[in-house]
Amino acid sequence: MKPQPIQFKAVIKQHRTMNAAFVEFPFSTEKLFNKKGQVKIKALFDDKVEYRGSLAKMKSECHMLGLTQEIRKQLGKTFGDEVSVSLIEDKEERTVEIADDILIVFNENPEAKALFDKMSYTHRKEYIRWINEAKKPETRENRKIKMIKMILDGKKGV
């Protein structure tokens, strides 16, 4: 049986003075998911933009769900606008697709690969996204080399 999505409308709020946005989750995660802390979710904003993320409690009464700049751009919305949210708990394992050319660099650097594999999904995704966004082949090559060095230096992200 497929879980029923939890649906609600919320106003997009700005996090302090930063260009960071969130909506408040108006329900108890304890009652719905049996969890007090972070809850991994799959969300659909305004029935058109999908997002995989987490409900997080950030020193606040309720849990919050972040809206990245990219999501806000796709929705054509900003702080103060209302958005409809439909979400379910995400129980799938979160994996990052790694291109063959990046795997080759990891095969040459098994220590970096082992450290990369221990990182959170978000940090792994961020490194791979950074490399994949390179427009020129030489930029991509430089970023792969830089990533290995950064991982070996203990940096969690770009």
C-alpha positions as MATLAB code, in Angstrom:
seq = 'MKPQPIQFKAVIKQHRTMNAAFVEFPFSTEKLFNKKGQVKIKALFDDKVEYRGSLAKMKSECHMLGLTQEIRKQLGKTFGDEVSVSLIEDKEERTVEIADDILIVFNENPEAKALFDKMSYTHRKEYIRWINEAKKPETRENRKIKMIKMILDGKKGV';
ca = [
       0.000    0.000    0.000;
       1.385    3.338   -1.071;
       1.539    5.937    1.728;
      -0.897    8.826    1.416;
       0.915   12.103    0.786;
       0.657   14.761    3.471;
      -0.631   17.962    1.892;
      -0.625   21.527    3.127;
      -0.267   25.120    1.995;
       2.400   27.359    3.487;
       3.963   30.768    3.070;
       7.589   30.819    1.903;
       9.634   32.431    4.664;
      13.099   33.962    4.530;
      15.787   32.640    6.860;
      17.079   35.746    8.677;
      18.641   38.035    6.048;
      20.037   35.225    3.909;
      18.817   34.218    0.457;
      17.500   31.027    2.023;
      13.852   30.031    2.139;
      11.736   27.516    4.008;
       8.173   26.581    4.834;
       7.014   25.446    8.236;
       5.697   21.898    8.493;
       2.369   22.321   10.347;
       2.134   18.762   11.710;
       3.839   16.631   14.344;
       6.610   14.477   12.829;
       6.384   12.371   15.960;
       2.749   11.466   15.289;
       3.147   11.062   11.518;
       6.585    9.454   11.189;
       7.427    8.416   14.751;
      10.501   10.681   14.575;
      11.515   13.776   16.539;
      14.613   14.718   14.548;
      15.291   14.956   10.839;
      12.866   13.164    8.496;
      13.911   12.358    4.929;
      11.129   13.244    2.508;
      10.094   13.474   -1.126;
       8.090   16.610   -1.794;
       6.121   18.081   -4.650;
       5.674   21.864   -4.689;
       2.619   23.332   -6.495;
       2.084   19.930   -8.182;
       5.036   20.590  -10.490;
       8.482   20.773   -8.834;
       9.852   17.626   -7.180;
      12.369   17.735   -4.354;
      14.200   15.189   -2.208;
      15.295   16.571    1.109;
      14.547   16.559    4.802;
      12.231   18.060    7.336;
      14.556   19.547    9.923;
      14.048   21.085   13.329;
      16.184   24.219   13.494;
      15.868   25.522   17.066;
      12.195   26.102   16.358;
       8.827   24.849   17.532;
       8.075   23.040   14.295;
      10.010   21.260   11.571;
      10.962   23.168    8.438;
      11.375   22.271    4.793;
      13.906   24.251    2.769;
      13.199   25.618   -0.702;
      16.359   26.053   -2.738;
      16.840   29.039   -5.048;
      16.443   26.625   -7.985;
      13.046   25.424   -6.720;
      11.854   28.986   -6.133;
      12.977   29.929   -9.649;
      11.111   26.949  -11.179;
       7.996   27.896   -9.206;
       8.353   31.600  -10.004;
       7.894   32.340   -6.299;
       9.763   34.091   -3.534;
       9.500   35.061    0.148;
       5.917   35.790    1.207;
       4.322   33.735   -1.596;
       2.090   30.770   -0.808;
       3.063   27.324   -2.032;
       1.224   24.008   -1.901;
       3.253   21.091   -0.594;
       2.628   17.369   -0.925;
       5.140   15.072    0.754;
       5.831   11.492    1.791;
       8.586    9.983    3.885;
      11.532    8.974    1.700;
      12.652    5.492    2.648;
      14.719    4.814   -0.479;
      18.483    4.704   -0.173;
      20.006    7.913   -1.464;
      22.638    7.203   -4.041;
      24.691    9.535   -6.208;
      25.266    8.716   -9.885;
      29.006    8.899  -10.549;
      30.161    9.237  -14.156;
      32.804    6.815  -15.489;
      35.510    9.475  -15.773;
      35.045   10.351  -12.086;
      35.117    6.656  -11.112;
      38.486    6.337  -12.877;
      39.903    9.152  -10.715;
      38.514    7.420   -7.611;
      40.019    4.067   -8.693;
      43.410    5.788   -8.848;
      42.816    7.237   -5.362;
      41.216    4.510   -3.214;
      41.791    6.474    0.012;
      39.793    9.437   -1.348;
      37.047    7.053   -2.550;
      36.780    5.489    0.919;
      36.455    8.946    2.531;
      33.921   10.010   -0.137;
      31.809    6.896    0.523;
      31.621    7.776    4.242;
      30.297   11.284    3.512;
      26.634   12.174    3.771;
      24.492   11.898    0.666;
      24.317   15.709    0.476;
      28.107   16.164    0.481;
      28.643   13.418   -2.120;
      25.904   14.914   -4.317;
      27.466   18.387   -3.990;
      30.930   17.215   -5.140;
      29.512   15.342   -8.151;
      27.208   18.238   -9.095;
      30.205   20.636   -8.959;
      32.157   18.467  -11.403;
      29.175   17.859  -13.691;
      28.446   21.601  -13.937;
      31.849   22.323  -15.499;
      31.268   23.668  -18.995;
      34.739   23.057  -20.435;
      36.509   19.665  -20.432;
      39.631   21.199  -18.843;
      37.531   22.693  -16.034;
      36.018   19.248  -15.432;
      39.517   17.687  -15.298;
      40.755   20.378  -12.882;
      37.734   19.917  -10.626;
      38.234   16.140  -10.450;
      41.837   16.663   -9.319;
      40.774   19.406   -6.890;
      37.993   17.175   -5.475;
      40.451   14.382   -4.649;
      42.761   16.858   -2.883;
      39.854   18.437   -0.979;
      38.542   15.041    0.147;
      42.012   13.966    1.302;
      42.320   17.308    3.138;
      39.120   16.452    5.027;
      36.829   18.962    3.313;
      33.212   17.783    3.356;
      32.060   19.886    0.423;
      32.891   22.388   -2.264;
];
